[in-house]
Amino acid sequence: MNKKTTSTNNTSRKKAGTGKGKQRFPPGWNEEKVRDVIAHYDRLTDAERAAEIEAAAEAPGDTLMAVPTALVPAVLKLIQRHEKSA
């Protein structure tokens, strides 16, 4: 019996440059900063990327957790509300 390998591409995501209008960034971010972050991670080895992930899990004051995809918009709104009140 042959098993086919399937791709897990998320077809609901927009490809860069295909949106209408000007790109919007969070406060304090711009296209140059985004490109710098991408370049940083492109330069890392797999081991360095893994080390960053492990370090993030131990960052004081932050908690990593799995959130059901359907709840992500609500969680983002809560985070935004928290940041505005801080």
Contact map, one row per residue, 1 for C-alpha under 8 A:
11100000000000000000000000000000000000000000000000000000000000000000000000000000000000
11110000000000000000000000000000000000000000000000000000000000000000000000000000000000
11111000000000000000000000000000000000000000000000000000000000000000000000000000000000
01111100000000000000000000000000000000000000000000000000000000000000000000000000000000
00111110000000000000000000000000000000000000000000000000000000000000000000000000000000
00011111000000000000000000000000000000000000000000000000000000000000000000000000000000
00001111100000000000000000000000000000000000000000000000000000000000000000000000000000
00000111110000000000000000000000000000000000000000000000000000000000000000000000000000
00000011111000000000000000000000000000000000000000000000000000000000000000000000000000
00000001111110000000000000000000000000000000000000000000000000000000000000000000000000
00000000111111000000000000000000000000000000000000000000000000000000000000000000000000
00000000011111000000000000000000000000000000000000000000000000000000000000000000000000
00000000011111100000000000000000000000000000000000000000000000000000000000000000000000
00000000001111110110000000000000000000000000000000000000000000000000000000000000000000
00000000000011111110000000000000000000000000000000000000000000000000000000000000000000
00000000000001111110000000000000000000000000000000000000000000000000000000000000000000
00000000000000111110000000000000000000000000000000000000000000000000000000000000000000
00000000000001111111000000000000000000000000000000000000000000000000000000000000000000
00000000000001111111101000000000000000000000000000000000000000000000000000000000000000
00000000000000000111110000000000000000000000000000000000000000000000000000000000000000
00000000000000000011111000000000000000000000000000000000000000000000000000000000000000
00000000000000000001111100000000000000000000000000000000000000000000000000000000000000
00000000000000000010111110000000000000000000000000000000000000000000000000000000000000
00000000000000000000011111000000000000000000000000000000000000000000000000000000000000
00000000000000000000001111111110000000000000000000000000000000000000000000000000000000
00000000000000000000000111111100000000000000000000000000000000000000000000000000000000
00000000000000000000000011111000000000000000000000000000000000000000000000000000000000
00000000000000000000000011111100000000000000000000000000000000000000000000000000000000
00000000000000000000000011111110110000000000000000000000000000000000000000000000000000
00000000000000000000000011011111110000000000000000000000000000000000000000000000000000
00000000000000000000000010001111111000000000000000000000000000000000000000000000000000
00000000000000000000000000000111111100000000000000000000000000000000000000000000000000
00000000000000000000000000001111111110000000000000000000000000000000000000000000000000
00000000000000000000000000001111111111000000000000000000000000000000000000000000000000
00000000000000000000000000000011111111100000000000000000000000000000000000000000000000
00000000000000000000000000000001111111110000000000000000000000000000000000000000000000
00000000000000000000000000000000111111111000000000000000000000000000000000000000000000
00000000000000000000000000000000011111111100000000000000000000000000000000000000000000
00000000000000000000000000000000001111111110000000000000000000000000000000000000000000
00000000000000000000000000000000000111111111000000000000000000000000000000000000000000
00000000000000000000000000000000000011111111000010000000000000000000000000000000000000
00000000000000000000000000000000000001111111000000000000000000000000000000000000000000
00000000000000000000000000000000000000111111100000000000000000000000000000000000000000
00000000000000000000000000000000000000011111111110000000000000000000000000000000000000
00000000000000000000000000000000000000000011111110000000000000000000000000000000000000
00000000000000000000000000000000000000000001111111000000000000000000000000000000000000
00000000000000000000000000000000000000000001111111100000000000000000000000000000000000
00000000000000000000000000000000000000000001111111110000000000000000000000000000000000
00000000000000000000000000000000000000001001111111111000000000000000000000000000000000
00000000000000000000000000000000000000000000011111111100000000000000000000000000000000
00000000000000000000000000000000000000000000001111111110000000000000000000000000000000
00000000000000000000000000000000000000000000000111111111000000000000000000000000000000
00000000000000000000000000000000000000000000000011111111100000000000000000000000000000
00000000000000000000000000000000000000000000000001111111110000000000000000000000000000
00000000000000000000000000000000000000000000000000111111111000000000000000000000000000
00000000000000000000000000000000000000000000000000011111111000000000000000000000000000
00000000000000000000000000000000000000000000000000001111111001110000000000000000000000
00000000000000000000000000000000000000000000000000000111111101000000000000000000000000
00000000000000000000000000000000000000000000000000000011111111100000000000000000000000
00000000000000000000000000000000000000000000000000000000011111000000000000000000000000
00000000000000000000000000000000000000000000000000000000001111100000000000000000000000
00000000000000000000000000000000000000000000000000000000111111110000000000000000000000
00000000000000000000000000000000000000000000000000000000101011111000000000000000000000
00000000000000000000000000000000000000000000000000000000100001111100000000000000000000
00000000000000000000000000000000000000000000000000000000000000111110000000000000000000
00000000000000000000000000000000000000000000000000000000000000011111000000000000000000
00000000000000000000000000000000000000000000000000000000000000001111101100000000000000
00000000000000000000000000000000000000000000000000000000000000000111111100000000000000
00000000000000000000000000000000000000000000000000000000000000000011111100000000000000
00000000000000000000000000000000000000000000000000000000000000000001111110000000000000
00000000000000000000000000000000000000000000000000000000000000000011111111100000000000
00000000000000000000000000000000000000000000000000000000000000000011111111110000000000
00000000000000000000000000000000000000000000000000000000000000000000011111111000000000
00000000000000000000000000000000000000000000000000000000000000000000001111111100000000
00000000000000000000000000000000000000000000000000000000000000000000001111111110000000
00000000000000000000000000000000000000000000000000000000000000000000000111111111000000
00000000000000000000000000000000000000000000000000000000000000000000000011111111100000
00000000000000000000000000000000000000000000000000000000000000000000000001111111110000
00000000000000000000000000000000000000000000000000000000000000000000000000111111111000
00000000000000000000000000000000000000000000000000000000000000000000000000011111111100
00000000000000000000000000000000000000000000000000000000000000000000000000001111111110
00000000000000000000000000000000000000000000000000000000000000000000000000000111111111
00000000000000000000000000000000000000000000000000000000000000000000000000000011111111
00000000000000000000000000000000000000000000000000000000000000000000000000000001111111
00000000000000000000000000000000000000000000000000000000000000000000000000000000111111
00000000000000000000000000000000000000000000000000000000000000000000000000000000011111
